[in-house]
Amino acid sequence: MSDIPADVKYIETHQWVRLAEDGTGTVGITDYAQEKLGDVVYIGVPDIGAMVTGGEEAGVAESVKSASDVFSPVTGEVLEVNESLEDEPEKVNEDPYGDGWLFKVRLADPGELDSLMDAETYAAHVAAEE
């Protein structure tokens, strides 16, 4: 079974968001998603200052096997991107919930998190896809 931390919220397309104490959200792809992708060779993220919309495309993850759209779990302004992924996209495979994060966003509506899946619900979603 893939690693599914309890301190993040998930969406059906296998992205996650972790809320920080300052109200910003860190976004990445799940362990399950990186396993399915295989060796990640490129990550495309939104520009700093761009607005992303929850459930809509915000980037791309390319592997040796395929390319997959990356969706933002939440709506808000992109504050920071993980620039280290430009030279080391494999961090997404090695540590998807840590060093492999994609971008940080200022949430337009923190209440939006209430509609996302918790770890238990996401685990059931993954199991149903297997």
N, CA, C and O of each residue as an XYZ file, in Angstrom:
520
protein
N       0.850     -1.189      0.000
C       0.000      0.000      0.000
C       0.887      1.240      0.000
O       1.932      1.267      0.651
N       0.476      2.234     -0.713
C       1.199      3.497     -0.788
C       1.180      4.207      0.562
O       0.313      3.964      1.401
N       2.143      5.074      0.744
C       2.208      5.902      1.935
C       1.115      6.963      1.849
O       1.021      7.686      0.857
N       0.275      7.055      2.910
C      -0.829      8.025      2.927
C      -0.823      8.758      4.273
O      -1.493      8.338      5.217
N      -0.055      9.864      4.353
C       0.017     10.608      5.623
C      -1.348     11.177      6.029
O      -2.164     11.550      5.187
N      -1.564     11.229      7.340
C      -2.834     11.730      7.875
C      -2.878     13.250      7.979
O      -3.949     13.815      8.203
N      -1.733     13.930      7.822
C      -1.703     15.384      8.029
C      -1.931     16.177      6.752
O      -1.696     17.385      6.727
N      -2.383     15.520      5.694
C      -2.663     16.213      4.435
C      -4.060     15.850      3.952
O      -4.648     14.867      4.402
N      -4.583     16.650      3.036
C      -5.874     16.392      2.394
C      -5.612     16.012      0.937
O      -4.607     16.421      0.355
N      -6.510     15.238      0.358
C      -6.301     14.647     -0.966
C      -7.458     14.946     -1.904
O      -8.578     15.228     -1.476
N      -7.151     14.875     -3.227
C      -8.201     14.926     -4.234
C      -8.120     13.664     -5.085
O      -7.097     12.979     -5.097
N      -9.204     13.361     -5.798
C      -9.323     12.107     -6.546
C      -8.239     11.906     -7.594
O      -7.935     10.772     -7.962
N      -7.649     13.004     -8.080
C      -6.623     12.898     -9.123
C      -5.229     12.710     -8.533
O      -4.231     12.842     -9.241
N      -5.158     12.404     -7.241
C      -3.920     12.013     -6.558
C      -2.933     13.157     -6.307
O      -1.720     12.989     -6.431
N      -3.479     14.312     -5.955
C      -2.658     15.408     -5.457
C      -3.040     15.621     -3.993
O      -4.108     15.201     -3.546
N      -2.148     16.280     -3.259
C      -2.381     16.531     -1.843
C      -2.067     17.984     -1.516
O      -1.372     18.673     -2.263
N      -2.598     18.433     -0.381
C      -2.288     19.755      0.147
C      -2.127     19.633      1.659
O      -2.925     18.982      2.333
N      -1.083     20.270      2.173
C      -0.817     20.307      3.619
C      -0.903     21.759      4.058
O      -0.186     22.614      3.538
N      -1.776     22.035      5.013
C      -1.961     23.394      5.508
C      -0.920     23.709      6.570
O      -0.743     22.945      7.519
N      -0.228     24.842      6.408
C       0.757     25.300      7.395
C       0.057     26.211      8.406
O      -1.062     26.669      8.177
N       0.729     26.463      9.517
C       0.157     27.325     10.556
C      -0.125     28.730     10.049
O      -1.031     29.397     10.548
N       0.648     29.194      9.052
C       0.429     30.547      8.523
C      -0.704     30.607      7.500
O      -0.961     31.661      6.918
N      -1.382     29.474      7.279
C      -2.524     29.452      6.372
C      -2.185     29.162      4.927
O      -3.075     29.141      4.077
N      -0.909     28.936      4.628
C      -0.545     28.574      3.255
C      -0.655     27.058      3.093
O      -0.573     26.300      4.059
N      -0.839     26.652      1.859
C      -0.930     25.231      1.564
C       0.218     24.796      0.675
O       0.547     25.467     -0.303
N       0.826     23.670      1.017
C       1.866     23.070      0.188
C       1.219     21.951     -0.613
O       0.494     21.125     -0.058
N       1.481     21.922     -1.928
C       0.826     20.983     -2.839
C       1.851     20.033     -3.441
O       2.981     20.427     -3.732
N       1.454     18.791     -3.624
C       2.304     17.808     -4.282
C       1.474     16.676     -4.854
O       0.247     16.685     -4.761
N       2.149     15.700     -5.446
C       1.446     14.505     -5.907
C       1.668     13.394     -4.885
O       2.670     13.385     -4.170
N       0.736     12.474     -4.824
C       0.782     11.440     -3.799
C       1.809     10.355     -4.131
O       2.293     10.243     -5.257
N       2.116      9.573     -3.116
C       3.006      8.429     -3.280
C       2.427      7.468     -4.320
O       3.157      6.932     -5.154
N       1.125      7.257     -4.264
C       0.455      6.390     -5.237
C       0.668      6.915     -6.662
O       0.973      6.147     -7.573
N       0.505      8.214     -6.841
C       0.658      8.813     -8.176
C       2.086      8.662     -8.690
O       2.293      8.310     -9.852
N       3.071      8.925     -7.835
C       4.454      8.820     -8.300
C       4.809      7.374     -8.618
O       5.607      7.118     -9.520
N       4.218      6.409     -7.877
C       4.452      4.993     -8.182
C       3.903      4.645     -9.564
O       4.551      3.949    -10.346
N       2.701      5.139     -9.850
C       2.061      4.859    -11.139
C       2.810      5.531    -12.295
O       2.911      4.971    -13.387
N       3.330      6.729    -12.047
C       4.070      7.448    -13.087
C       5.387      6.763    -13.434
O       5.779      6.708    -14.599
N       6.056      6.251    -12.428
C       7.406      5.720    -12.641
C       8.423      6.835    -12.449
O       8.141      7.826    -11.777
N       9.589      6.678    -13.030
C      10.678      7.637    -12.829
C      10.333      8.996    -13.425
O      10.256      9.151    -14.643
N      10.125      9.991    -12.540
C       9.764     11.340    -12.968
C      10.994     12.027    -13.555
O      12.060     12.050    -12.939
N      10.830     12.589    -14.761
C      11.945     13.257    -15.442
C      11.710     14.759    -15.621
O      12.638     15.499    -15.950
N      10.469     15.210    -15.403
C      10.165     16.639    -15.561
C       8.917     16.971    -14.765
O       7.950     16.209    -14.756
N       8.948     18.127    -14.091
C       7.783     18.650    -13.384
C       7.545     20.078    -13.868
O       8.444     20.917    -13.808
N       6.344     20.347    -14.343
C       5.941     21.701    -14.710
C       5.004     22.238    -13.654
O       4.007     21.598    -13.321
N       5.310     23.400    -13.127
C       4.501     23.997    -12.066
C       4.023     25.381    -12.513
O       4.586     25.966    -13.438
N       2.981     25.903    -11.854
C       2.527     27.250    -12.215
C       3.556     28.304    -11.817
O       4.425     28.052    -10.983
N       3.449     29.481    -12.417
C       4.342     30.587    -12.086
C       3.978     31.193    -10.743
O       2.815     31.171    -10.339
N       4.969     31.731    -10.054
C       4.712     32.472     -8.819
C       3.798     33.651     -9.172
O       4.025     34.362    -10.150
N       2.772     33.835     -8.358
C       1.803     34.902     -8.596
C       0.594     34.454     -9.389
O      -0.414     35.160     -9.440
N       0.684     33.283    -10.009
C      -0.450     32.760    -10.780
C      -1.567     32.341     -9.831
O      -1.317     31.982     -8.681
N      -2.788     32.390    -10.322
C      -3.931     31.889     -9.563
C      -4.213     30.471    -10.035
O      -4.286     30.209    -11.235
N      -4.372     29.561     -9.082
C      -4.764     28.200     -9.392
C      -6.166     27.976     -8.834
O      -6.579     28.626     -7.873
N      -6.885     27.052     -9.450
C      -8.255     26.769     -9.049
C      -8.367     25.321     -8.613
O      -7.887     24.417     -9.298
N      -8.994     25.108     -7.485
C      -9.160     23.760     -6.964
C      -9.818     22.844     -7.981
O     -10.867     23.169     -8.537
N      -9.194     21.697     -8.222
C      -9.725     20.722     -9.154
C      -9.355     20.966    -10.598
O      -9.731     20.185    -11.472
N      -8.621     22.038    -10.868
C      -8.237     22.343    -12.246
C      -6.734     22.169    -12.450
O      -5.955     22.205    -11.497
N      -6.344     21.981    -13.705
C      -4.955     21.734    -14.062
C      -4.057     22.890    -13.615
O      -4.374     24.063    -13.813
N      -2.918     22.516    -13.001
C      -1.983     23.532    -12.525
C      -0.553     23.224    -12.949
O       0.354     24.015    -12.687
N      -0.343     22.095    -13.594
C       1.007     21.721    -14.000
C       1.008     20.370    -14.670
O      -0.035     19.846    -15.059
N       2.209     19.811    -14.798
C       2.360     18.513    -15.451
C       3.516     17.750    -14.801
O       4.506     18.333    -14.359
N       3.354     16.446    -14.760
C       4.432     15.560    -14.307
C       4.715     14.595    -15.439
O       3.819     13.890    -15.902
N       5.964     14.563    -15.888
C       6.344     13.669    -16.972
C       7.316     12.630    -16.438
O       8.227     12.936    -15.668
N       7.098     11.400    -16.865
C       7.984     10.307    -16.478
C       8.501      9.632    -17.741
O       8.151     10.015    -18.857
N       9.330      8.634    -17.545
C       9.825      7.894    -18.702
C       8.693      7.135    -19.378
O       8.808      6.763    -20.546
N       7.582      6.898    -18.646
C       6.450      6.141    -19.189
C       5.354      7.017    -19.783
O       4.755      6.660    -20.797
N       5.084      8.175    -19.149
C       3.918      8.959    -19.565
C       3.999     10.384    -19.022
O       4.922     10.747    -18.292
N       3.009     11.169    -19.401
C       2.843     12.513    -18.843
C       1.464     12.564    -18.202
O       0.518     11.944    -18.689
N       1.361     13.295    -17.125
C       0.102     13.377    -16.406
C      -0.113     14.808    -15.936
O       0.810     15.455    -15.441
N      -1.337     15.296    -16.095
C      -1.656     16.624    -15.592
C      -1.597     16.612    -14.066
O      -1.918     15.611    -13.426
N      -1.185     17.732    -13.502
C      -1.201     17.933    -12.057
C      -2.307     18.938    -11.778
O      -2.344     20.017    -12.370
N      -3.202     18.577    -10.879
C      -4.325     19.433    -10.539
C      -4.092     20.056     -9.168
O      -3.499     19.433     -8.287
N      -4.561     21.282     -8.993
C      -4.450     21.926     -7.693
C      -5.616     21.473     -6.822
O      -6.764     21.506     -7.265
N      -5.338     21.049     -5.590
C      -6.437     20.673     -4.697
C      -7.245     21.870     -4.202
O      -8.396     21.722     -3.791
N      -6.635     23.058     -4.244
C      -7.260     24.250     -3.672
C      -7.116     25.447     -4.608
O      -6.307     25.446     -5.535
N      -7.919     26.453     -4.338
C      -7.884     27.698     -5.096
C      -7.046     28.724     -4.339
O      -7.153     28.850     -3.119
N      -6.212     29.455     -5.077
C      -5.428     30.498     -4.434
C      -4.281     30.972     -5.304
O      -4.146     30.582     -6.464
N      -3.458     31.827     -4.708
C      -2.315     32.410     -5.408
C      -1.048     31.612     -5.104
O      -0.767     31.293     -3.948
N      -0.291     31.296     -6.148
C       0.965     30.574     -5.979
C       1.998     31.518     -5.374
O       2.289     32.576     -5.933
N       2.549     31.123     -4.222
C       3.516     31.943     -3.504
C       4.947     31.499     -3.739
O       5.872     32.310     -3.699
N       5.128     30.208     -3.984
C       6.466     29.647     -4.096
C       6.382     28.366     -4.916
O       5.374     27.659     -4.874
N       7.431     28.073     -5.653
C       7.524     26.804     -6.376
C       8.809     26.103     -5.935
O       9.770     26.748     -5.517
N       8.806     24.801     -6.034
C       9.974     24.015     -5.636
C      10.969     24.008     -6.784
O      10.944     23.129     -7.646
N      11.848     25.007     -6.778
C      12.802     25.180     -7.877
C      13.804     24.043     -7.974
O      14.381     23.826     -9.039
N      14.026     23.312     -6.885
C      14.985     22.206     -6.926
C      14.524     21.088     -7.862
O      15.340     20.287     -8.320
N      13.217     21.031     -8.149
C      12.716     19.976     -9.037
C      13.167     20.163    -10.485
O      13.154     19.220    -11.276
N      13.566     21.392    -10.822
C      14.048     21.647    -12.175
C      15.268     20.780    -12.486
O      15.382     20.228    -13.580
N      16.167     20.666    -11.529
C      17.372     19.860    -11.707
C      17.242     18.453    -11.119
O      17.974     17.542    -11.505
N      16.306     18.286    -10.184
C      16.165     17.002     -9.495
C      14.693     16.574     -9.419
O      14.137     16.478     -8.325
N      14.058     16.316    -10.572
C      12.645     15.920    -10.545
C      12.415     14.596     -9.825
O      11.296     14.294     -9.411
N      13.474     13.811     -9.679
C      13.347     12.516     -9.003
C      12.976     12.661     -7.524
O      12.582     11.682     -6.891
N      13.099     13.876     -6.966
C      12.668     14.099     -5.577
C      11.198     13.746     -5.401
O      10.780     13.340     -4.317
N      10.411     13.899     -6.469
C       8.992     13.547     -6.403
C       8.840     12.052     -6.139
O       7.948     11.645     -5.395
N       9.698     11.235     -6.738
C       9.669      9.792     -6.485
C      10.217      9.448     -5.105
O       9.682      8.586     -4.409
N      11.279     10.127     -4.725
C      11.981      9.781     -3.489
C      11.247     10.237     -2.233
O      11.283      9.543     -1.217
N      10.589     11.377     -2.282
C       9.981     11.962     -1.086
C       8.770     12.817     -1.483
O       8.815     14.042     -1.367
N       7.684     12.176     -1.952
C       6.560     12.951     -2.494
C       5.872     13.875     -1.495
O       5.261     14.866     -1.898
N       5.959     13.569     -0.193
C       5.302     14.408      0.811
C       6.283     15.343      1.522
O       5.893     16.091      2.418
N       7.553     15.298      1.121
C       8.570     16.142      1.746
C       9.275     16.974      0.701
O       8.704     17.935      0.186
N      10.524     16.617      0.376
C      11.332     17.392     -0.572
C      10.740     17.424     -1.982
O      11.143     18.251     -2.799
N       9.799     16.544     -2.274
C       9.200     16.490     -3.611
C       7.942     17.328     -3.779
O       7.212     17.153     -4.754
N       7.679     18.234     -2.847
C       6.512     19.123     -2.982
C       6.635     19.942     -4.271
O       7.736     20.139     -4.784
N       5.497     20.418     -4.790
C       5.499     21.131     -6.077
C       5.411     22.646     -5.934
O       6.256     23.374     -6.455
N       4.380     23.123     -5.221
C       4.219     24.574     -5.060
C       3.451     24.876     -3.785
O       2.792     24.011     -3.207
N       3.557     26.143     -3.360
C       2.840     26.616     -2.174
C       1.860     27.691     -2.605
O       2.134     28.491     -3.500
N       0.724     27.690     -1.953
C      -0.366     28.572     -2.366
C      -0.998     29.248     -1.148
O      -1.114     28.651     -0.077
N      -1.407     30.517     -1.338
C      -2.209     31.215     -0.326
C      -3.663     30.884     -0.636
O      -4.190     31.305     -1.666
N      -4.302     30.147      0.234
C      -5.664     29.698     -0.012
C      -6.639     30.867     -0.079
O      -6.634     31.744      0.784
N      -7.462     30.867     -1.100
C      -8.499     31.889     -1.223
C      -9.592     31.651     -0.180
O     -10.179     32.602      0.336
N      -9.867     30.366      0.134
C     -10.906     30.004      1.088
C     -10.468     28.754      1.845
O     -10.615     27.646      1.329
N      -9.933     28.905      3.057
C      -9.495     27.737      3.821
C     -10.608     26.706      4.035
O     -10.325     25.529      4.259
N     -11.860     27.139      3.969
C     -12.985     26.220      4.108
C     -13.047     25.193      2.991
O     -13.700     24.157      3.118
N     -12.355     25.494      1.888
C     -12.308     24.573      0.754
C     -11.701     23.224      1.171
O     -12.021     22.189      0.585
N     -10.832     23.241      2.176
C     -10.197     22.007      2.658
C     -11.226     21.005      3.182
O     -10.998     19.796      3.135
N     -12.352     21.505      3.679
C     -13.374     20.629      4.246
C     -13.980     19.688      3.208
O     -14.526     18.644      3.562
N     -13.886     20.051      1.931
C     -14.469     19.212      0.885
C     -13.480     18.183      0.328
O     -13.838     17.372     -0.526
N     -12.238     18.219      0.814
C     -11.219     17.289      0.329
C     -11.215     16.008      1.158
O     -11.779     15.964      2.251
N     -10.574     14.968      0.627
C     -10.537     13.673      1.295
C      -9.484     13.651      2.402
O      -8.397     14.210      2.256
N      -9.828     12.994      3.513
C      -8.829     12.730      4.541
C      -8.095     11.442      4.158
O      -8.427     10.811      3.154
N      -7.102     11.056      4.955
C      -6.259      9.903      4.623
C      -7.077      8.620      4.488
O      -6.842      7.830      3.574
N      -8.020      8.411      5.379
C      -8.827      7.190      5.347
C      -9.676      7.117      4.078
O      -9.752      6.072      3.431
N     -10.306      8.224      3.735
C     -11.137      8.264      2.528
C     -10.276      8.101      1.282
O     -10.666      7.412      0.339
N      -9.106      8.733      1.277
C      -8.214      8.601      0.131
C      -7.710      7.164     -0.003
O      -7.603      6.653     -1.118
N      -7.403      6.510      1.109
C      -6.948      5.121      1.066
C      -8.014      4.227      0.422
O      -7.693      3.334     -0.361
N      -9.282      4.475      0.758
C     -10.383      3.705      0.156
C     -10.470      4.011     -1.349
O     -10.734      3.117     -2.152
N     -10.248      5.263     -1.720
C     -10.266      5.662     -3.130
C      -9.178      4.938     -3.899
O      -9.434      4.426     -4.988
N      -7.970      4.883     -3.357
C      -6.856      4.189     -3.998
C      -7.157      2.696     -4.120
O      -6.919      2.087     -5.163
N      -7.677      2.123     -3.054
C      -8.001      0.687     -3.064
C      -9.032      0.372     -4.154
O      -8.950     -0.671     -4.802
N      -9.991      1.264     -4.351
C     -11.018      1.064     -5.372
C     -10.452      1.143     -6.779
O     -11.002      0.548     -7.706
N      -9.343      1.884     -6.947
C      -8.718      2.011     -8.261
C      -7.834      0.826     -8.614
O      -7.526      0.599     -9.784
N      -7.427      0.073     -7.596
C      -6.510     -1.054     -7.834
C      -7.219     -2.230     -8.475
O      -6.595     -3.257     -8.741
